[in-house]
Amino acid sequence: MPKKVIEPDLVSESEYGDVPLEQAIRECIRDLQGSLNNLEHGLITIVDHDEIKHDEYGLVFSLSNELIHLAKELKEIVKSFKPSGFKPALCAEQLEELG
């Protein structure tokens, strides 16, 4: 029985939605960086004021939810070009081997 040959996916030709994959990655990372910066600023503002005000906390809470949403979007982008047969457990084993 001949061995089944799996052709590699051409990631450079992939898209996420209607956007080229590279552009989607760059935009999502840029949005994540901006969100992290805004969240940091909001948290530092709360610490600097030494008391928690409802409006400041509400902003930080909203920013943290936005960050989670963006991280989930990045995960979906990554999953969009997952190679055939990939199993997350294998990745965990490899990370353990690397230390």
Buried (B, 14 or more C-beta within 10 A) or exposed (E): EEEEEEEEEEEEEBEBEEBBBEEBBEBBEEBBEEBEEBBEEBBEEBEEEEEEEEEBEEBBEEBBEBBEEBEEBBEEBEEBBEEEEEEEEEEEEEEEEEE
